[in-house]
Amino acid sequence: MKFTELANEVIAQRERDGVRGIDREKSRYRCHIQDEDFAQKDLAEIRPRDLREWLRVMAQKDTRGSGPKRKVARPTINRTKSLVSVVFDEAVERDLIEINPCLGVKSKKKVDESDTREKWAYLTLTF
């Protein structure tokens, strides 16, 4: 079974179950998941390295919409990864795969200029 097939089933079930924020989940799926390379693969073929690559690319994407262009926010990346993990959890429940490939995969913290400055404070003794 392809990831996208199961994802559509899972999202539809979550909508029927009345999951809060389902409209945002559906939007995240459309914007950040459904057209990605890993989503076109069979569930059993997807490896953690595929998900790490997807997260790396996602962190470099610009947001969509009419506002000013900026990179996708880290909370959005984390919530989107959580949605992917929910789909893999369902695959494990259905015995389609043995282990969720999202386990242990983390999104990298974006480094900005303030992270490259010295963070130590030094005290000097004066007599």
N, C-alpha and C positions, 0 to 999 in steps of 0.2 A: 504494500500500500504506500502511496506517495504521501509525503508530509502534508502537502496542500489538501489532499482529500480528507485526511483525519482532522486537520486544523479546521476545515469548514464544518465538519460534524461537531467538533468540540465547541466551537464558537456558537453554533446554532443551539446546542444543548445548554450552554451557559446563558444564552438569551432566554430560553424557555424556563430556566431555573431562576430567572430574575436577578442575575448577578449585577450588582451595582457597578456602574461605569462601563457597561457593555458597549455603548456607542463609541467610547474612546478606544476600547480594545479592538473593535472592528476597524476603526480608523488606523490604529497602529498596525494592524494586520495588513491592511491595504497599502499603507505607505512604506512599511519597513520589512515586511516578511514575504508576502505572496509571490513577488517576482524575483526573489533572491535565488541564487544557484542551489543552495542546500534544500530549499523548499520544493524543488522540482525532483529531488531524489527520493528513492525508496527509503522508508524510515530506517531500515537495517543498514543502509549504506552511509548514513550521516555520522560523522565522527566529531569529537570535540574540536579538532583543528579546523573543521569547516565552520563551526560556530564562532571560534576565536577570530577567524578571518572575517566573517560577517560582522562581528562586533567592531573590529578594527575599521572596516569600511564605513559602517554606520556612524562611527564617531567622527568621520571626516565629511559626512554629508551635510549639505545645507538644508535648513528647514524649508518647508513648502509654505505657500501662502503669500499674502499681499504685503506683509510687514517687512521690516528690514531683514536682510539676509544674515543668518547666524548659523552656527553649527547646532546639530541636534543636541539637546541638553542631556546630561548624564542621567537624571531621573527618568527621562523618556526611554533612554537606552536600557536602563535596568528594568523598567516595567515591560518593555517589549521582550526582553530576554525572559522575563517571568512568564509571559504568555506562551512563548516557545516551550518553556519547561513544562507548563501545564499540558500542552499537547503531547510531549514525550511521556509525561506521567500517565496519561491515558493510554498511550501505546504500551507501556509497561503493564498496566492493569489488564489490557486485552491480550497479553502475551505475544505482542507483535515484535517487541524487542526485549532484551533482558535488563538493560540498564539505561537510565536517562543520560544521554551524552552531554547534557547541560551541567551535570554535577561536576563541580570543580572549575567550571569555566567562569571567569570573572571579567567584567568590563574594566578596561584600564582607566585610571584616573587621567584626565587631561592635564597636561603640564602647561602652565602659563608663565608669564614673565616673573610673577611674584614668587613662583616656586624655585626660581634659579638664584634668588638673592640669598645672602647669608641670613640664617635664622637664629644665630646665636647672639646673645648679648654678653659682652665682656665687662667685668668690673676691674678697675685698676685701683691699687692701693696707693694712697697718698699719705705721707707722713708729715 
